[in-house]
Every structure is written in C-alpha cells, then in structure tokens.
Amino acid sequence: MAIHMGEQKVYPYSDSESSPHLLRRNPSSVELQPECAIQTTLANDRYHGAQNDKEQDKNLKGPQLWREPRVNVDDRSSRRRSIRQSRRFIRCCYTFIALIGMSVLLLGVLILIVRPKLPKYTVSEGRVTSFSLSNSTSSRANISSLTSLSSSGAEQKRTVYLNAELQLWVRISNPNAMIGIDYRNIDAAFYYEGLELGKGSIPGFYQGHKNTTLVGLTMVGQHVPLSPSFGRRLRQTLADDDSLTLSSRVMVSARVKLGNWESGTCRVRIMCRLQISNPTRGGVQLLRNLCEFKLVHLSL
C-alpha cells in the first residue's frame, strides 16, 4: 500500500528486510546475461563443489601413512636359491669352455711336435697263379679250351664254375718318426664286374718308425658259380682282349702307438682298380693299378 505525501510516494516495507534504506530495482532495469555466460558459471560452481567435497573427505579420513608391502619368506628363499643355481651353472659353463680350450691347445702343441702323417699303400706287383673255368665242380677244363667250345643251346644254359688265385704285393710305408702302427689283421678280396672271385687275409704285425714293409696278399676263389650269361661274357673278353680289368678291396684294422699310449682300433679301406694281362696267354703282368685310400673308422 502506497502513502502519498505531496508528490512523493513512499512504499511500505516489511520488518524482515535487513536494509530498509535499499529500494527494490525495477524489473525492467535488470540486465539479462547471455546463455554461454550462464553455462560457464554453472561449470565453475560444479568444479568448486567437487573440490570442496574432496577436501571434506580428506579431513574425515585423516592423514594417510605409507606402509611397506609384506614379502613372503618363502619367496625370498626361492629367489636366492635360483640366483645361486644360475651362478653355479655359469661357473660350470666357464669351466667346460676352459677345459675345451686347454685340450685344443695341448692337441695343437702335440701335433706340432709329433707331426703325424698317414701311411702310404702301393700295389707294386700282381700275379695270377691260376685261372680256370669248368662246367661242374668235379671236372675242370682250362679256360683256353673252354673258349673254343661250341655255343649250342645246352652249353649256353649250363652253369660255369671259376677257380682263380691272385697274389698282390702291397708296399706299406710308415713315414712317421715317433709313431708306430700295430696292424691287427688285413682282409682282401678281388672282383670282376662286381662279382667276388676270391678272398684272403694275413695275420697282424707291428710296423716301427720310418719303416717300409712289403706284404703279400693271396686271394683264392674255388668253385665260384657263374651264371651262363656271365660266363659267356668272361670267355668272350678273354678271347678278344689282351687284358683283364679286376678290382680289389683291402680292409686294414690297425692301432697307432705313441710311446706307451695306444689308440683304439682304426679301420682303413683300400680300393684298387687293377689291369692285368690276359691270364690265358701266360706271363701275367700288372699293367696298371689305381688305388684309393679312405679312413672308415677312427678311435682314439
């Protein structure tokens, strides 16, 4: 309710108002804020409210103390055990490598001192003492007479038996000045077109330092059965050619001796290709030989 006093108007106010001297603003004079400013104000209020909530939570919980994590005693012992095992393994590896290095070094020094060399094998002479063919094991005929036999159907189907004896003289040279060779046994055999015609062996012997030994190998084949086709080819070769090509294989078992030390058994294979004169014409001679030496087994 307004009270008119002259030309002035006095508006009543309630007792609850703390400042009666302040007048109310005219609603038309209130400035409106833009929408973005209102959103920014709301965001700031939310942020400050969240910070106040965090500070209140900290004050309620009290000061936080740092605690050392608990470590199990079994985990510590297992960790120490694994570390000790790894260190032991590394020491074993280093020891093994050192032993290998020392062994290689000692072996190199020994090789430089001893200077080992392989023995040399040479076929110096070959001799065919007998070479004959027969149509059965009981009746024998010289191969010169068999070459003139007729080639009838019955003769072509008959099995032929061979009797031969071949002697080879092998020169074995040991060029080593400090190494001896103990030959256990020597086995030999000779072949024609892959078929074994005879074999033989000699007992063992010892060969000293810087020594050359001439060894005679006698290989004998008795009643060796030949197929009819194989017998015909052999007769044809002996009738037409002036020479015969044979192959021989010699297996040598030996041990190396250096002072009081003796190695294990070593096996050596000698393959030779021998060309001899025609045995049916007498005066058999060794025309050509080509040998290959190969170490089959080595045991120290």
Number of C-alpha atoms within 10 A of each C-alpha: 7 8 10 10 8 6 6 8 10 11 10 10 12 7 8 7 9 8 9 12 8 8 9 7 8 7 7 6 7 8 7 6 8 8 8 9 9 10 11 11 10 11 11 11 11 12 11 10 11 12 11 11 12 11 10 11 11 11 10 9 8 8 7 7 5 5 6 5 6 6 8 8 9 9 10 10 11 11 12 12 12 11 12 12 12 12 12 12 12 12 12 12 12 12 12 12 12 12 12 12 12 12 12 12 12 12 12 11 12 12 11 10 10 13 12 14 11 11 14 13 18 17 20 14 16 23 18 21 15 14 15 20 27 20 18 15 15 7 8 16 12 13 19 16 11 15 18 10 9 10 11 8 8 8 13 15 12 15 16 22 20 22 19 18 20 21 16 19 16 18 16 17 19 20 18 18 14 15 21 21 21 19 18 17 14 21 17 21 21 25 17 14 11 9 12 14 25 23 21 18 17 14 9 14 13 13 19 19 14 13 15 16 14 14 15 16 21 21 21 18 19 15 20 17 19 19 13 16 13 15 19 15 11 18 16 12 15 19 16 9 10 13 19 17 16 17 20 21 18 19 18 21 17 22 19 19 18 12 9 5 7 15 15 13 18 18 18 17 19 18 17 19 17 20 18 20 21 20 21 19 12 10 12 16 16 19 14 15 18 12 15 12 15 11 12 12 12 13 10 9
